[in-house]
Amino acid sequence: MFSSLLKKSIPHLIAIALFALIALVYCAPVLSGKKVDQHDMNVTRGSSKETVDFREKTGIDPLWSNSMFSGMPAYLISNVIHENIFAYIFRISTLGLPDPAQLIFLYLIGFYILLCVLKFDQRLAIVGAIAYAFSSYFFIIIQAGHVTKAMALAFAPVMVAGVLSSYKKNYVTGFILTVMGMGLEIYSNHLQITYYTALALLIMVIMYLVDAIRKKQIIIFFKSTGMVSAAVLLAVLPNITSLYSVYDYGKYSTRGPSELTEKKVSTGLDKDYATDWSYGIAETMTLLIPDFMGGASQTQLDRNSATYKALVQNAGEGQAQQFIKSVPLYWGDQPITNGPTYVGAIIFFLFVLGLMLIKEIDKWWLLTATVLSILLAWGRNFQWFTDIFFDYFPGYNKFRAVSMTLIIAEFTMPFLGLLGLKKILDGSIPLNQGKQALLRSTYITGGICLLFLILPGLLGLSGKVDSNFTQYPWLLDAIKEDRANALRVDAFRSLFFIVAAALLIYFTIQNKIQKKILYLSLGGLLLLDMWTVNKRYFNNTHFVAKGKVEVPFTASAADEQILKDPDPDYRVMNTTVSTFNDASTSYFHKSIGGYHGAKMKRYQELIEYQISKNNMQVLNMLNTKYFIVQPQGAQQPVAQMNPGALGHAWFVSDIKWVPNADSEMSALSNFDPKNVAIIDERFKNQLNGFKIQPDSNASITLTHFQPNEADYKTQTNSEQLAVFSEIYYANGWQAYVDGKKADHFRVNYVLRALRVPAGTHEIKFKFEPQDYYLTQKIALAGSSLIVILIVGFSIIGLKKQSQSEPPVSQNVKKKVGS
């Protein structure tokens, strides 16, 4: 039994070894201990430093962080959930490969599983895995540090494999793969990718429903749907903690509704903000020709470029050498880009071939999903269509960077292309029909490349950035010439790969070339095409010494000065960086600013309406004890202490009641936070019977502080109202007076307040999100159930395998008899 199982596994083991080798060769510097210098991972390290340090020191996840935006839930920044089985499955699936080689490996293995489940020749499945995995965007996001996005893209094909298998009546395989694929997809924690993948699957399910109705197989359809639904539910259970946390926090974040009147129209992100990164309509051609729009926003040119020659002639060699290091060749619609979405000339060609050859229902859902992804990626360039989804499609308005919808096309195009290639190779269509489809596909895709090879300036070559060069028309003309050259070179390049692939397939169906030669050659062509393009945007220069990655920020003299302060809880505003898009300050201090895609809605509004207008009273109430500034003429930033910072907590002598959020925000523009608390009337019940009596001797002192807990000692002669310079977040923070739970409420739009009884008391604030702890128990139960099912399916599978094999003696008799 085991020998038979091993024999069947050998081709897959070879594929796994090949994928690991490909990933390691691409990321060769990791073999010498280097790591990728990734912007977003540096941001994560900066944002999570306080949380990680506390976890390593105490073994406890604090769940709350003070290092960003004056305080927010830490489980949105850095969180370790031990109850989720998919965390362990993920580690096993990486084979221990170093990062980021493990991500490339996962790209490959995910799509390979999909094709193998659909009964592809394993050699063709390897070719298909390369086609999917090496899509340029997948490598660009690795370089940028979008690790969770890369993980989600890697597991999406496994999820699709499970759902497809279920609807093709392979229920056991479908159930297992759906649980595993969906579970790992959610564990990856990039809901935007999961959402777009689910959108493609929704199209598939609708198409299958229509097909089932037409074929009168509706009962079978609902049976498959039931299996998929059960598998999805099971996959959700171990991930319930992260899912619920994101859902619950979403109500209070920038992705949730606002209480301010002028912002009540939207229940999600601002439409302009969400569509900032909209793919240009013409820019869609980058799917076929990588540098159709010039490539990345900043491109390094050589001395043979028209730009260099023009600069030497008009500005001198020194300026020419400097400028060509970052030339704005990109002329698309996006504000900035690290590179194009290029699926590959060969894949584009195979996609068109698949459209001509595939007649089954899979063609239609794959085509529909591809077109939808392109239309949605256009964003503000196709506004009426974007508005339909933004306004009426549930959840769509929670995500930004609509160009990301192209990840659907990056899956559907190679998938349909490989289905078409399989069909033409397995002889299931007439030879003449295959030749005609092959010829037409070559004409269409090759013809487009030929057109732009001959006429690279057909669309004008002008971009938004060109307004920076209106005073230097000679320089702009040179840049446009280099854009034309880049387009011409890549058009020829794509034409070459299309013709080469078409000839290989043609000679194979003519029996002039063996299939194994085709697989080897086509895989090699795909690697050559995609590898060389991807190396433009993610290459060995992006790898640096391990130490630089692990310690991404160096403390300045100002940082060192502030760090000498023994006070455990104060805040810093760094004006020498983009305060609210910066993680370096959070690496060292409790920052007023920070970097996160989902700040608290109220805090973002505080930034927009007050902090951005330099309202010192608001900064004082946030206990902004230090400002990091760059004095004019100084070479280094310096730290300035703010004498107006109000400290950890204080007693106020007056209350200003306001009827709503608008009035509360407006009142912040001119008030004295040391003496006055601005309170929304909805909290009046909290202060029934309360009357402030002045007490000049009253005191409140911070006695203990850690990220998830703060203790205070109070001494008063009468009941007082204490305001704390801590962010109010009702869903988790609990207040205790002498060990007994007490109600606290919101004041000054974002802070906490508490009625303090007369006398000497101990006050404790503790972050105890009960929903979080409850979902952990559910996650543990779900993980346990999956372990039981895995063991059960394994035992059943081994028994079936054993029963299907004849006894050893019978095998021997057969051999003797033969």
N, C-alpha and C positions, 0 to 999 in steps of 0.2 A: 504493500500500500504506500509506504513512505517513499520507496524508490520510484514508483509511478508518479507520485505527487512531485517529487524532486525533478523528474524528467520533464514534466509539464511546466515546471517553474523556471527551467534553465533559460528559455528565451526572454522571460521577463527579468530574470536576474541580470542577463546581459544588457538589457535595455536600461535597467537601473544603474548598472556600473557605467554605461556609456553616458547617461545623463549626468552622473556625478563628475565624470571626467570633463565633459563639456563645460560644466559650471565652474569647475576648479581652474581649467585652462583660461576661461574668460576672466576670472578673478585671480589670476596667477599671483599677484602681490600678497594675497592672504597666506600663501604658503611660507612667506618669510615674516609673518607676524604682523603685516600691515592691516589697516582698517580703512574704510571709506569715510572721508570727511563729508558728512551729510548735514545740510543745514537744519532740516527738521528734527533730526536726532539730537543735534546740539541743543535745539530749542527744548526738546523733551528732557534732556539732561539738566538744563538750566531750570526748567519749571518744576521738575520733580526732585531736585536736590534735597530740599528739606524733608520731604516724605521718605525718600530712600534712606537718608541718614538716620532718621528716627526708626525706620523699620529695621535697619541693620543693628542699631544700638539696643533696641528693646525687644525685637521680634514681633512687634505689634504694628498692624496697619493703622495709621492714624485716621484715615478717611477724610480728614480736613486739612487743607493747606493754607498757610498764611503768606506764602511767598509770592502770590499773584493776586492782583486786583483787590488787595486788602483782605482777601480770604474767599475761598470757594471749595467745593467738595474735591478732595484729593483723589477719589476713585475715578474721576474723569481725567486725571493726569497720569497717575501711576498706581496700579492696583494689582495685587496678587491674590487670585481666588483659588484656593487649594481644593475646593469642592467640585471643580469642573474637570471631568475626565478628559475633555478635549484638549486641555492644556498638556496633558501627558501624551495623548495621541499625537499632538503636533510635534512635540520634542522627538518622538520616535520617528515620525515621518521625515524629519530633516536629516536623519542618519548621522547626526552630530557634525554635519558639514559647517565650516565657518561661515559667518555672515560676511557678505551677502550672497555667497555661492549657494547657500541653502535656498534662497528665494528663487534663483534661476532653476535649481533642481526641482523645486516644487511646481514651478510653471510647467516644466517638461512632464513631470510624472502625472500631474492632474489631467492634462489633455490626453496623455497616453492611455490612462484608465478609461476615459470616455470612449476612445476609438476601439479599444480592446473589447469593451462591453458590447459594442455594436458589431462585433465579429470581423473587425479589420484584420488583414494580414499584419502580424506583429511588426514586420519591417516597414510597412506603410504607416502603421501607427507611430513609429519612431519619427518618420518624416513629418507626419502631422503634428507631433508634439513640438518639433523644432519650429514648424510654421507658426504655431500659436505662441510659444514661449518667447520668441525673438521679436515680437512686435515692438517697435521702437519705444512706444510710450511706457512699456513695462520696464525698460531699462532706464529711461529718463527718470521715472519715479524712484528707482533704487538710488540713483545718484543724488536725488533731492532728499532722500530719507523718508519717503512715504511708505514705511515698512508695513503698516497694517493694511494699506491699500494693496500692496503687492501680495500679501498673504491672501487677501480676499479674492484677488484675481486668480491666484493659483488654485484655490479650492472651488471656484465657480464651476469649472467643467465637471468636477466630481458630483456636484449637486445636480447639474443638468443630466449627467449619466444616470443618476438614480431615478429622477422623475421620468426620463425617457424610457428607461427599462420598465418602470411600472406601467406606463401606457402602452408598452409593447408586450404586456402580459408576462414579463419576467418578474414576478411579484417579490420573490425572496431577495433576488439580487437588487431589485429596485428599492426595496425597503431598507436594506443594509446600506446601500450607497447614498440614499437620500438622508438617512440619519447621519452618516459619517460626513458627507459633503456639506449638508446644511449646518451640522454641528460645528465643523471646523470653519465654515464660512462666517457664522455668527461669532465664533471665538476670535476670529481675526479682528473684530471690532472696528470695521469700517462699514457703517450702515449704508453709506451712499452707494458703494459698489454692490452690496447685497440687494439694495432697493432696485438698482438698474438690472441686475441679474434676474430678480424676481419679476420685473416688468417684462423681460424677454420670455420668461417661463409662462407668464400670464397669457401672452400672445399665443404661445404654443398650446396651452390648455384650451383656449377658446377655439383654436383651429381644430384640435382633436375632438372637441365637443361637436363642432359642426360636422366633422367627418363621421363621428359616431352616429349622429342623427341621420345623416345621409345613408349610412350603411345599416341602420337599424340595430346598432350595437350599444345603445344607451346604457344598458345594465352593466356591460363590461366597462364602459367609461367611468361610471360612478363607483364601481368596485376599485378601479385603479386610483380614482380620486380619493377614495377612502383610505387606501393604503398610503398614498402620498401624504395625506393630512395627518395620519397617525404618526408617520415617520417624522414629519416636520415638528409636530408637538413634542415627540420624544427628544428631538434634537434641541428644541428650545429649552427644555427643562434644566439641563446642566448650565446653560448660558443665561438663566433667568435673572441672576443678580446684575450682570452688566446691562442686560436689556432693560430691566425695570428701572435701574438707576438712571440710564440715559433718558428713558421715557419720562420719568418723574422730574428730573432736573430740567428737561426740555420746557416744562411749563413756566420755569423761572428764568430761562436763558434767553439769549438774543433770538433764538428760534421759536420762542413762544410769544403770546400776545402781550401788548403793552397796555398799561392803565392810563397812559397819557392820551388825551383826546385826539390829538393830531396823528397819533400812531395806531389808533384802534382799527384802522381799515384792514391792516394785514395781520394774519395770525401766524405768519412765518417770517422769513427773511425779507428785507427790502428787495423789491424786484430789480432795481438797478444794481444793487450789490450782488445779487444772485447771478446776474447775467454779465458781470464784468468780463469774465472769461468766456466769450462767445466765439465759436469757430466761424471764420468767414465762409461765405457760400463758395467762392472760388477756392478757398483754402482746403476744401474737402479733397482737392486733387492731390494733396500730400499723401493720401492713402495709396496712391500709385507712384508718385514721383516725390521722393523725400524732401528735397530742397525746392519744391515748387514755389514756396513763399520765402525762400532765403534761409531756412533752417532756424537756428536759435536767434534770440534777440541780439546777441553780441557774438560775432564770429571773428576768429583770427584769420587774416589773409596773409599771403606771402608777397614777396617783392615783385612778382610778375603780375600782380593785380592792377587793375586800372586805377583803383583808389590810391595805391602806393605811388604809382607813377605821377598821378595828378598832384599829390601832396608834395612830392619831391620838387616838382616843377614850380609850384605856387607857394609852398610854405617851408621848404627845406627838408633835408633828410631826417633830422632829429625828430620833428613833429610827425613825419611820415611813419617812422619806426614805432612811435608810441601809439599813433591812431590805429594802425592796422591790427593791433592786438585785440581790439573790440570794435569791429565795424558793424553798424546796424543794418545788416543785410535783410533782416526780417521785415516784410512789408504787409503782414496780415493784420487782422482786426483785433487781436488780443493785446492787452497792455504790455505784457511781457511773456516770453515763453522760453523754456529750456530746450525745445526741439519739437519737431513735427510728430503727428500721429501717422506712422508709416506701417501699413500691414504687410507690405512687400509686393513688388511687381508680379512675382510668380503667383502669390496668393490672390491678388486682384484678378489676374488672368484665369486662375482656376475657379474663382468665384463666378465669373461670367460663364465659364464652361459649365459649371454646376447648374446655373440657371437654365441652360439649354438642354441639359441631359436629365435632370431630376424632374419627375412628374408627380411624385408622391407628395403627401401633405407636408412633409418636412421642408420641402422647397418653399412653401408659401409662408410658413411661420418664420423661417430664417430670413427670407427676403423682407417680410413685413418688419421684423425686428431691426434689420439693417437700415432700412429706409427711415424708420422712426428714430433710431439713434442719431442719424445724420441730421434730420430735421430739428430734433431737440438740441443738438450741439450748436446749431446756428443761433440759438438764443435770441438776442435783441435784433439780429439780422433777419429773423423770421418771427417778429414779435407776436402777431396775432395767434400763431400756433403755440408759441411759448405760453401766452396768456391763458389759453385753454387748460393746459396742464397745471400751470402755476395757480390758477384760481379754482379749478374744479377737481383736480386729481389728488386724492388723499396723500398727504406726506410729501408731495413733490416740492412744495415751497419751503421745505426745511433744509434744502441743500443748495450750495453755491457751486460756481464753476461748472456751468451747464455743458461745457465742452467735454466734460468727463463722460457724458453719455456715449461717446464714441467707443467706450470699452465694450459696448454691446456688439458693435460692428467688428471689433477686433476679435471677438469670439465667433460671431455668426459667419463672417466671411471665410476664415480658414475651415470652419466646420462644413459649410456647404461646398466649398472647393474640394475638400477631401472626399466628401460623399460623391461628388461628380467624378473625381479621379478614380475612385473605387469602382464606380459603375462602368466607366469606359475600359478599365483594366480587367474586370472579371468577365467580360464578354456578354453581359446581359442586355446589350443594345447592339443593333446591326452595325457592322463595320463602317458602312457608308455614312450612316447617321453620325457615328462617332467622328469620322474624318471631317464631315461638314461642320459639326459643332466646334471641333478643334480649330478649323480654319477661320470660322467666324469670330471666335474668341480672340484669336491672334490678330485678326484685322481690327477689331474694336479696340482692344487695349493697346496693341502696338501702334495703331493709327493715332490714338491720342498722344502717345509719346512722340511719334514722328511729327505731329503738328507743332508741339511745343519745342521740339528740337530745331525745326525750321523757323518758327516764329515765337521765340521766347518772350518777346515784348508784346504779345497779343493782348494782354490784360493791363498793360500800362506800367507795371513794376513800381508803382507809387504807393507809399505807405504813410501812416499817421506820423511817424517819426520824422518824415521829410521836412516838416515845418521848422525843424531845428537848423536846417541848412539853407534857408531861403536867401541868406546873405552870401552864400558860397555856391552859386549855381554850378560852377565847374566841379566842385566836390560832389554835389548831388548827382550830376551826370555820370561821374566816375562810379559812384556807388550803384547806380542803376545798371551800369554796364556790367559790374561784377555780379549783380543779381541775375542778369540775363545769362551770364556765363555759368553761374551755379545751376540755373534751371536747365540750360542746354546740356550741361554735362550729365545731370541726373536723368534727364529725359532719354538721352542716349543709353545711359546705364540701365534704366528700366526696360528699354526696348531690347537690349541685349539679353537680359535675363528672361524676358517673355519668349523671345524667339528660341533661345536655348532650351527652355523647358518644353515648348511646343514641339520642337524637333525630337527631343528625347521621348516624349509620349507618342508621337507619330510613328517613330521607328519601332517602338515597343509593340503597339497594336498591329504593326505590319510584320511582327515576329522577326525583325531585324536585330532587336536588342532583347536580351533576357530581362525578366522583371527584376531580378536581383541587381542587375546593372543599373536599371532605371532608379530603383530605390536608393542605391548608393550615390548615383550621380545627382538625382534630384535633391536628396538630403544635403549633398555637398554644395549644390547651387544655392539652396535656401540659406545655408550657413554663411556662404560667401557674401550673398546679398545683404542679409540682415546683420551679420556680425560687423561688417565694415561700416554700415550706416550707424549702428549702435555705438561703435567705438568713437564716433564723432562727438557723442554726448555723454558717454560714460566709459572712461578708459583708465589706464594705469596712473595717469596724473592725478586722479581723484583719490588715490590711496595714500595715506600718510602714516607716520609712526603711531603705534598703538597709544602711546601716552598722550598725544595731541588730541585724540578722539575721546579718551576717557576723562581728560581734564580740558574741556573745550574753551574755558574762559580763564583769563589771568587777572588776578586782583590788581586794581590800580592803587596808587597812593591814597586816593580818596576812599576806596573800598577798605583798605587796611586801616585807615584812620577811624572809619565808622565801626569796624569790627572790634575795636578796642572797647567800645561801650559795653559795660556789663549788664545793662538793661535787657531783659529777655524778650521784650515785646515793644517794638517801635517800628515805624515804617519809613521808607526811603523813596524819594522821587528823583529819578535820574533824568535830567534835562539834556544830557549830552547824547542821548540815543532817542530813537522813536519810542517814547515812553510806553505806549500801549501796544507796541508790536516788538517787544524786547524781552528776551529771556535771560540775558547776561546779569541783569540786576537781581533777578530772582535766584540766581545761582549763589549769591552771597548774602542777600538781605530779604526782608519782608517788604515787597515792593508795592507801591501804589499802582504800578502798571503791570505789564506781563505780556504773554503771548498765548492766546488760546482762541480756537474757532467758535467757542460758545461761552462768552462771558455771561454773568448774570445780567438780565435785561435792565434791572434797576440801576446796576452799577454802570452799565454802558450809557444809560441816560444821564446819570450823574456826570460822567465824563463829557458828554456832548453839551449839556446845559450849564455845567458849573466849573468842573476842573479845567476844561479847555479854555475857559474864560479867566483862568487864574484866580478863582475865588479862594482867597486864603483862609476864610472862615471854614469852608468845607475841608480844605486840606488840614487845617488845625484839628477839626473834629475827628479826622481819620488818623490822628496821631502821627502826622508826617514830621518826624523829628529831624530828618536830614534831607537836604537837597544836594545832589551832585551837579555841579555847574562847571562850565568852561569859561573862566574870565577872559575878557578880550586881551589878546597878546600872550596869554599863558600857554605853555606847551602841554600841560597835563591838567585834567579836571581836578577840582578840589571839592571838599565836603563842607557844606555850610549848615550849622545847627540852626533850627527854627525855634526861637524862644516862645512862639505862640502855640506850639503843639500842646494839646490838652491832656496828653498822657493816656493811661489805660482806662480810667473811669473817673467820673466826677458827678457831683450832685448839682442839679439845676434849681433855680429859684422861681421859675415861671414856666407856664405851658402855653403854647399857642395852638389852638385847635384849628384844623383845616378840614374842609368837606370832602376833598378828593385828591387824587395824585397830582393833578394840574396845580392846585393851590399849594400842595406840599412842596413841589419842585420850585414854584415861584417864590415861596417864602424863604427858600435857601439863599436866594440872591442877596438878601439883606437881613442878616440876623446875627445874634451873638450866641454861638453854641455853648459857651461856657455857662451861660445863665438861663438860656431859653431852650426848651425842647419843642420841636414842631411835631404834632401828632395828628394822624388821621382820625376823624371822628368815629370810625368803625371800631377803634380800640377804647371807647369811652367806658365800656363795662369793666375794663381792667383797672380803672381808677375810680370806681364808685366809692363815694364817701371819703375820697382822698383830698387832703388840702395841705399844700406845702407850707411848712412853718420854718422860717429862716433859722439856721443853726450854724453859726460861724465856726464852731469847733468840730463839726462833723467831718469824718475822714473815711476814705475808702482806699485800700492799698492792695496791689497785686502781690500775692504771696507765693504763687506757684504758677508756672506756665509751661505748656507743651502744646503741640499743634491741635490736639483734640480735647484739651482740657485747660481751664484757667480757674484759679482759686483767688478769692478776694476776702479781705477782712474789713469789716465796717464798724464804726463807732459813732453813734448819733444819739442826740437827746430826744429826737422826735422822728416820726416816719418821714422818709425822704424818697425822692425819685432819682435813681442813679441811671446815668447814661454811660454806655460802654463803647469804646472806639472799635468795636468789632462788628462784622457784617451780620445782619439779621438773616437767618435762614431757618424758618420755622420747622422744616421737615428734617429734623435731626438734632438740633441743639436743644438741650434740656437745661433748665435752671434749677438749682437747689439752694434752699436757705436752711442752714443747720441740718443738712441731710434730708430735708423734706422738699418734695417737688414744688416749685413755684412757677407761676405764669410770668413769662416775659413777653414783650411786644416790640413793635417796630417804631422808631422815632427818626426824625431827620432823614426820611426817605430810605435809608439803608442801614441804620445802626440799631442796636439793641437797647432796651431799657427795662428796669425792674423796680418794683416797689420794695423799699428796704425798711423793715420795721425798726423802731427805736431800740437802742441798746447796742450790745456787741454781738456781732453775728459772723458766721462763715458762709460765704457765697461761693457756689461752684457752678461753672458752666461746663457741660460735658457733651461732646458730639456723639449721640447714640441713635443713629437712624434705624429704627426698629424694622422698617420694611427691608432694609439691607440685610439684617440678620435673619429675617424670616425667609427671604429668597435664597440665602445660603443653604438653609435646611432643605429647601425644595431642590436646589442644585445638587446637593449630596444624594438625595433620594433618586433624582433623575440619572445621575452618574452611576449609581448602584444598579439601577434597572438596566442600563445599557451594558454594564459588565456582565450581568446575568444573561442577557440576550446574546452577547458575543460568545460567551462560554457555551450556551445552549446550541447556537447555530453551528459552532465549531464541532461539538460532539456529534450532532446530527449529520453534518457534512462528512466527518470521518467515518461514521458508521455506513453511510451510503456508499462511500468510496470503497470501503472494505467489502461490502456485500456485492458490489458490481464487479470485483476482481475474482477470477477463479482461484481455487486453492493452488498452492505451489506444486503439489503432486500432480494436479491436472495439467499444469503448464509443462511439467517435465514429460508426462506421457505424450502430450501433443508434439513436443520436440523430438521424442524418440520415434513416434509414429511417422513423423514427417521424414 
